[in-house]
Amino acid sequence: MARALRKNIEGGWYHITARGHNRQAIFLDDGDRTHWIELLAESVERFRMEVHAYVCMDNHYHLLIRTPEANASRAIQWLNTSYGIWWNRRHGQCGGVFQGRFKGVLVEHGAWVVEASLYLHLNPVAVAALALDKAEKSAERRGLRPAPSVAVAKARLGVLRRHAWSSYPAYGGYARAPEWLTTAEIWRRAGGRNKYRELVEHRVRAGREEALWSRLHWGLVLGGEAFAEMMRKGLKVERETAGRRILKRWITWEDVVKAVENVHGGKWVEFCDRHGDWGRDVALWAGRKYGGLSLREAGEKVGGLDYVTVSVAVRRVEQRATQDRTLQAALTKTSDICKKKRYDP
């Protein structure tokens, strides 16, 4: 059973790692990996947890999540317990599948989140066969090894892009992202999808690694000194970025509609069913993000859409916003109105 994280924070970002018992494999084949990812997708709906990045390795996994409801411990405990029970039944085993308690590191917002995602996505190539294990990375970082050859760099990129059990192929544009994966936030913080892909693949080609974990405080907090000290003192994180407080409450669907009407410049009944109009999809996005609606609940609010259609609509509007400045501005303005309503009901 997982020990509760030291900090379960509303809107908190976490890097989660769990390893197999005695470092043994927890993913023996693609069937194992597929089922774990299915459970991960279910946890998004069940706990309203945002999954921003993930990777399955043979004997461990990594996640980068955000928890609007301050329930990281409960969500990961459910994920590991559910997978462990299933894995034992499938493979005719008994006992603990995971090595004790999972490790959860609270990550500061901003650039720290991007760096944590880069570290996570580089795991598939951080192996001795590609000269990127810990010893080799340390040697290259200190200038004790030459830069990787073109062939080695090409091999690294091939592994990275083809690793099907990672969110990187979706981030890099090499595969379609699952509907439950949140990508727009990391892209935005990195400067866009293309910029993010450049960041990852430059590090793979160069064989260099930022000394990310040297900034880990007490094994529990990743970030700057001020953020770490605030966590040490047991204070609540009151701002995710300058002038932005952690969200405290869900708002009503009526509040969401009013926010979208304000940004759109028209009445809901005039544009909600208009073909090609972004208003309905922005409302679905805001209803999920700030209204705490499930996919089914959101679908009911707009006339009975099924949950798959709602999921596609939300994902579509997030992806379009990365390329469409007008839509990005609409999302930003709607978000600002909704957040203000949550602070001042």
C-alpha positions as CSV (number, residue, x, y, z in Angstrom):
1,M,0.0,0.0,0.0
2,A,1.3,3.5,-0.9
3,R,2.2,5.8,1.9
4,A,0.4,9.1,1.6
5,L,2.4,11.8,-0.2
6,R,3.7,14.4,2.2
7,K,1.8,17.0,0.2
8,N,-1.5,16.4,-1.6
9,I,-2.1,19.8,-3.1
10,E,-5.0,21.1,-5.2
11,G,-3.6,21.8,-8.6
12,G,-0.2,20.2,-7.6
13,W,2.2,18.8,-10.1
14,Y,3.8,15.4,-9.3
15,H,6.5,13.2,-10.8
16,I,5.5,9.6,-9.8
17,T,7.7,6.6,-10.0
18,A,6.9,3.0,-9.1
19,R,9.3,0.0,-9.4
20,G,8.8,-3.8,-9.4
21,H,9.5,-5.8,-6.3
22,N,13.3,-6.4,-6.1
23,R,13.5,-4.4,-9.3
24,Q,11.9,-7.3,-11.2
25,A,9.9,-6.7,-14.3
26,I,6.3,-5.5,-13.9
27,F,5.6,-5.4,-17.7
28,L,6.4,-8.8,-19.2
29,D,4.7,-8.2,-22.6
30,D,2.5,-5.8,-24.5
31,G,-0.6,-7.2,-22.8
32,D,0.7,-6.0,-19.5
33,R,1.5,-2.6,-20.9
34,T,-1.8,-2.2,-22.6
35,H,-3.8,-3.0,-19.5
36,W,-1.7,-0.7,-17.3
37,I,-2.4,2.1,-19.8
38,E,-6.1,1.3,-19.8
39,L,-6.1,1.6,-16.0
40,L,-4.2,4.9,-16.2
41,A,-6.9,6.2,-18.6
42,E,-9.6,5.1,-16.2
43,S,-7.9,6.9,-13.3
44,V,-8.2,10.2,-15.3
45,E,-11.9,9.8,-15.3
46,R,-12.3,8.2,-11.8
47,F,-10.1,10.8,-10.0
48,R,-10.3,13.7,-12.3
49,M,-6.5,13.5,-12.5
50,E,-4.6,15.1,-15.4
51,V,-1.9,12.9,-16.9
52,H,0.6,15.1,-18.8
53,A,3.3,12.5,-19.5
54,Y,4.0,8.8,-19.0
55,V,6.4,6.0,-19.8
56,C,6.5,2.3,-19.2
57,M,9.9,0.6,-18.8
58,D,10.3,-3.1,-18.1
59,N,10.6,-2.8,-14.3
60,H,9.1,0.6,-13.5
61,Y,7.0,3.5,-14.8
62,H,7.1,7.3,-14.6
63,L,4.1,9.7,-14.6
64,L,3.8,13.4,-14.7
65,I,0.4,14.4,-13.3
66,R,-1.5,17.3,-12.0
67,T,-4.3,16.9,-9.3
68,P,-7.0,19.5,-9.3
69,E,-8.6,17.6,-6.3
70,A,-5.5,17.1,-4.2
71,N,-5.8,13.3,-4.5
72,A,-2.5,12.1,-5.9
73,S,-2.0,9.5,-3.2
74,R,-5.4,8.0,-3.6
75,A,-5.2,7.9,-7.4
76,I,-1.8,6.2,-7.6
77,Q,-2.7,3.8,-4.8
78,W,-5.7,2.7,-6.8
79,L,-3.7,2.4,-10.0
80,N,-1.0,0.3,-8.4
81,T,-3.4,-1.9,-6.5
82,S,-5.6,-2.5,-9.5
83,Y,-2.7,-3.4,-11.7
84,G,-1.0,-5.6,-9.1
85,I,-4.1,-7.7,-8.5
86,W,-4.7,-8.1,-12.3
87,W,-1.0,-8.9,-12.9
88,N,-0.9,-11.6,-10.3
89,R,-4.0,-13.3,-11.7
90,R,-2.7,-13.1,-15.2
91,H,0.7,-14.5,-14.5
92,G,-0.3,-17.0,-11.7
93,Q,1.7,-15.1,-9.0
94,C,1.0,-13.8,-5.5
95,G,2.4,-11.2,-3.3
96,G,3.5,-7.6,-3.9
97,V,4.1,-6.6,-7.5
98,F,5.6,-3.3,-6.7
99,Q,8.6,-2.5,-4.5
100,G,7.0,-1.0,-1.5
101,R,5.6,2.5,-1.8
102,F,5.6,4.5,-4.9
103,K,7.7,7.7,-5.0
104,G,6.0,11.0,-5.5
105,V,7.9,14.2,-6.0
106,L,6.1,17.5,-5.9
107,V,7.2,19.6,-8.9
108,E,7.2,23.4,-9.0
109,H,5.2,25.0,-11.8
110,G,6.7,26.6,-14.9
111,A,10.0,25.4,-16.4
112,W,10.4,22.7,-13.7
113,V,7.3,20.9,-15.2
114,V,8.9,21.0,-18.7
115,E,12.2,19.6,-17.4
116,A,10.5,16.8,-15.5
117,S,8.6,15.8,-18.7
118,L,11.9,15.8,-20.6
119,Y,13.5,13.6,-18.1
120,L,10.6,11.2,-18.2
121,H,10.4,11.1,-22.0
122,L,14.2,10.3,-22.3
123,N,13.9,7.2,-20.2
124,P,13.7,4.7,-23.1
125,V,17.1,5.9,-24.5
126,A,18.8,6.1,-21.1
127,V,20.4,2.7,-21.5
128,A,23.9,1.4,-21.8
129,A,23.3,0.0,-25.3
130,L,22.8,3.6,-26.5
131,A,25.6,5.0,-24.4
132,L,23.2,7.0,-22.3
133,D,23.2,5.1,-19.0
134,K,24.1,7.0,-15.9
135,A,27.8,6.4,-16.1
136,E,28.0,7.5,-19.8
137,K,25.8,10.6,-19.3
138,S,28.0,11.7,-16.4
139,A,31.1,11.2,-18.4
140,E,29.7,13.1,-21.4
141,R,28.5,15.9,-19.2
142,R,32.0,16.4,-17.8
143,G,33.6,16.3,-21.2
144,L,35.2,12.9,-20.7
145,R,33.5,11.3,-23.7
146,P,33.3,12.6,-27.3
147,A,30.0,13.7,-28.7
148,P,28.0,10.7,-30.0
149,S,28.5,9.7,-33.6
150,V,25.8,10.3,-36.2
151,A,24.9,6.6,-36.2
152,V,24.5,6.6,-32.4
153,A,22.4,9.7,-32.4
154,K,20.2,8.3,-35.1
155,A,19.7,5.1,-33.2
156,R,18.8,7.0,-30.1
157,L,16.2,9.0,-32.0
158,G,14.7,5.9,-33.5
159,V,14.2,4.3,-30.1
160,L,12.7,7.4,-28.7
161,R,10.2,8.0,-31.5
162,R,9.1,4.4,-31.8
163,H,8.7,3.7,-28.1
164,A,5.0,2.9,-28.1
165,W,4.6,2.8,-24.4
166,S,5.4,6.5,-23.8
167,S,3.6,9.8,-24.4
168,Y,6.6,11.1,-26.4
169,P,5.4,9.8,-29.8
170,A,2.3,11.9,-29.3
171,Y,4.2,14.9,-28.0
172,G,6.6,14.7,-31.0
173,G,3.9,14.3,-33.6
174,Y,4.8,10.7,-34.4
175,A,1.6,9.1,-33.2
176,R,-1.9,10.1,-32.3
177,A,-2.3,11.0,-28.6
178,P,-4.9,9.1,-26.5
179,E,-7.9,11.2,-25.7
180,W,-7.2,11.2,-21.9
181,L,-3.6,12.6,-22.3
182,T,-3.2,16.3,-21.6
183,T,-0.5,17.7,-24.0
184,A,-1.4,21.3,-24.5
185,E,-0.2,22.5,-21.1
186,I,3.4,21.2,-21.6
187,W,3.5,22.4,-25.2
188,R,2.4,25.9,-24.1
189,R,5.0,26.1,-21.3
190,A,7.7,24.9,-23.8
191,G,6.8,27.4,-26.5
192,G,4.7,25.1,-28.7
193,R,4.8,21.5,-30.0
194,N,7.7,22.0,-32.4
195,K,9.8,23.7,-29.8
196,Y,9.1,20.9,-27.3
197,R,10.2,18.3,-29.9
198,E,13.4,20.2,-30.5
199,L,14.2,20.3,-26.8
200,V,13.8,16.6,-26.4
201,E,15.6,15.5,-29.6
202,H,18.4,18.0,-29.2
203,R,19.3,16.3,-25.9
204,V,19.1,12.9,-27.4
205,R,21.5,13.9,-30.2
206,A,23.9,15.7,-27.9
207,G,23.8,13.0,-25.2
208,R,23.7,15.6,-22.5
209,E,21.4,15.7,-19.5
210,E,20.4,18.6,-17.4
211,A,21.3,18.1,-13.7
212,L,17.6,18.1,-12.9
213,W,17.6,15.9,-9.8
214,S,20.4,17.9,-8.2
215,R,17.7,20.4,-7.3
216,L,15.6,17.8,-5.5
217,H,15.0,18.8,-1.9
218,W,14.6,16.1,0.8
219,G,13.7,13.6,-1.9
220,L,10.2,15.1,-2.1
221,V,10.3,18.5,-3.7
222,L,11.7,19.5,-7.1
223,G,12.0,23.3,-7.6
224,G,13.6,26.5,-6.5
225,E,14.7,27.3,-3.0
226,A,11.6,29.5,-2.2
227,F,9.2,26.9,-3.4
228,A,11.0,24.1,-1.5
229,E,11.1,26.2,1.7
230,M,7.4,26.9,1.5
231,M,6.7,23.2,1.2
232,R,9.1,22.4,4.1
233,K,7.2,24.8,6.4
234,G,3.9,23.1,5.5
235,L,2.4,26.2,3.9
236,K,-0.2,25.8,1.1
237,V,0.9,26.7,-2.4
238,E,-1.3,29.7,-3.0
239,R,-0.1,30.6,-6.6
240,E,0.8,28.4,-9.5
241,T,2.1,31.4,-11.4
242,A,2.4,35.1,-10.5
243,G,-1.0,36.4,-9.7
244,R,-2.7,32.9,-10.0
245,R,-4.0,31.1,-7.0
246,I,-4.6,27.3,-6.9
247,L,-8.2,26.6,-7.8
248,K,-10.5,25.9,-4.8
249,R,-13.9,24.9,-6.1
250,W,-15.9,23.7,-9.1
251,I,-18.1,26.3,-10.8
252,T,-21.6,25.6,-12.3
253,W,-22.4,24.9,-15.9
254,E,-24.3,28.2,-16.0
255,D,-21.1,30.0,-15.0
256,V,-19.2,28.2,-17.8
257,V,-21.8,29.2,-20.4
258,K,-21.7,32.9,-19.2
259,A,-17.9,32.9,-19.5
260,V,-18.0,31.5,-23.0
261,E,-20.8,34.0,-24.0
262,N,-18.6,36.8,-22.6
263,V,-15.6,35.8,-24.7
264,H,-17.6,34.8,-27.8
265,G,-19.7,38.0,-27.9
266,G,-23.0,36.3,-28.4
267,K,-25.8,34.3,-26.8
268,W,-25.3,30.5,-26.2
269,V,-28.4,29.6,-28.2
270,E,-27.0,31.4,-31.1
271,F,-23.7,29.6,-31.5
272,C,-23.8,26.3,-29.5
273,D,-25.1,24.3,-32.4
274,R,-23.5,26.3,-35.2
275,H,-21.3,24.1,-37.5
276,G,-17.6,25.0,-37.2
277,D,-18.1,27.4,-34.3
278,W,-15.7,26.9,-31.4
279,G,-18.1,28.0,-28.7
280,R,-19.5,24.7,-27.7
281,D,-16.1,22.9,-27.6
282,V,-14.6,25.7,-25.5
283,A,-17.6,25.3,-23.1
284,L,-17.0,21.5,-22.9
285,W,-13.3,22.1,-22.2
286,A,-14.1,24.7,-19.5
287,G,-16.8,22.5,-18.0
288,R,-14.3,19.6,-17.6
289,K,-11.5,21.8,-16.3
290,Y,-13.3,24.2,-14.1
291,G,-16.7,22.7,-13.6
292,G,-15.5,19.2,-12.6
293,L,-17.8,17.5,-15.1
294,S,-17.3,14.0,-16.2
295,L,-17.4,13.3,-20.0
296,R,-20.9,12.0,-19.7
297,E,-22.1,14.9,-17.6
298,A,-20.6,17.4,-20.1
299,G,-22.3,15.6,-22.9
300,E,-25.6,15.9,-21.2
301,K,-25.2,19.6,-20.8
302,V,-25.0,20.1,-24.6
303,G,-27.8,18.0,-25.7
304,G,-26.8,14.4,-25.0
305,L,-23.5,13.9,-26.7
306,D,-21.8,10.6,-25.9
307,Y,-18.6,10.6,-23.8
308,V,-16.4,9.7,-26.7
309,T,-17.6,12.7,-28.8
310,V,-17.0,15.0,-25.8
311,S,-13.5,13.6,-25.3
312,V,-12.7,14.2,-28.9
313,A,-14.1,17.7,-28.9
314,V,-12.1,18.7,-25.8
315,R,-8.9,17.3,-27.2
316,R,-9.6,18.9,-30.6
317,V,-10.0,22.4,-29.2
318,E,-6.8,22.0,-27.1
319,Q,-4.8,20.9,-30.2
320,R,-6.2,23.6,-32.5
321,A,-5.4,26.3,-29.9
322,T,-1.7,25.4,-30.3
323,Q,-1.8,26.6,-33.9
324,D,-4.7,29.1,-33.8
325,R,-3.9,32.3,-31.9
326,T,-7.6,33.4,-31.9
327,L,-8.7,30.2,-30.3
328,Q,-5.8,30.3,-27.9
329,A,-6.9,33.7,-26.8
330,A,-10.5,32.5,-26.4
331,L,-9.3,29.6,-24.1
332,T,-7.1,32.0,-22.1
333,K,-9.9,34.5,-21.6
334,T,-12.5,31.8,-20.7
335,S,-10.0,30.3,-18.3
336,D,-9.4,33.7,-16.6
337,I,-13.1,34.3,-16.1
338,C,-13.7,30.8,-14.8
339,K,-10.8,31.0,-12.3
340,K,-12.0,34.4,-11.1
341,K,-15.5,32.9,-10.5
342,R,-13.9,30.0,-8.5
343,Y,-12.0,32.5,-6.3
344,D,-15.0,34.9,-5.8
345,P,-18.2,32.8,-5.9
